[in-house]
Amino acid sequence: MDIIRSIADFKYKWKQWKQNDVTVGFVPTMGYLHQGHTSLMERARQECDIVVISIFVNPLQFGPNEDFEQYPRDEQRDVTIAREAGVDVVFIPDVKEMYGSGMKTNIAVSDITSVMCGANRPGHFDGVATVVNKLFHIVRPDKAYFGMKDAQQVAVVTQMVLDLSMDVEIVPCDIIREEDGLAMSSRNKYLKPEERKQALILSDSLMKVHKWIEEGVTVAQLKQLITAHVDVVPLSEIQYVALYTYPGLKELPAKQKVMDIQETIIVALAVMFGTTRLIDNVVIYGGEHRV
Ligand code: AMP
């Protein structure tokens, strides 16, 4: 496995590969790898000749009061995990290599970035779209793998690729969870023991969603039920409980029965535990609850 830190070195490597007409699969990450990340690498390994991952904590996608400085980093451990997952190249640029003395270009995807995490984290998805765009220009993958843990990010990247006619297939991958249900995340490390226990309320409430839908709840009632369920644990502070079409993230009529909705929808939530922000979601495919 190669570790490449410069854009020029990566591009040189790419030209060598492409002499042999190989397919390149790409998994962009911010490191501190866990099984959520390795599931994407394994999928890429199955589907592509060459697997590239990037490790880059992208300052553009963090707000001024967010955890950029504290974000967990452990390069040595990450490299070992990547090697074990059969990765061919780990691309680890530093901020200077990626952004030089500053970026004057910004990629902004509109509309679908104004709700959910986009509403709570202004500028976040511009930072994501900009870095993913730049990484796609460097890595030039045939396929890129993203986790549905960040479902809005999947929607944003897919829209960008469509709008800009980019030659890459976006592959959404299932959410990987801890045994007790908590969605894996590099940020789970921040949780204090009591917060970790109470954080189970996210997956727990999402697991009840199908039952509630089958009972005939409306859009507004489903959001209220989830909110009330999460509010029961004292350390939780809800940022949003959302229900939209997916991936278009369009509003749904409050009084509509969820079981009657024909489109694919997402039920998503973001909850703070102390200073740690956790997200989770479930996607319900068109008419799954029709009888
Ligand atoms: P991050 O390092 O948090 O930027 O995540 C890199 C990629 O891994 C993104 O596409 C995430 O959606 C994905 N990912 C993170 N956690 C999980 C998880 N628990 N299950 C599946 N994919 C995940």
Boltz pocket constraint, residues with backbone or C-beta under 6 A from the ligand:
constraints:
  - pocket:
      binder: B
      contacts: [[A, 28], [A, 29], [A, 30], [A, 31], [A, 35], [A, 36], [A, 37], [A, 39], [A, 40], [A, 145], [A, 146], [A, 147], [A, 148], [A, 149], [A, 150], [A, 173], [A, 174], [A, 175], [A, 176], [A, 177], [A, 183], [A, 184], [A, 185], [A, 186]]
      max_distance: 6.0
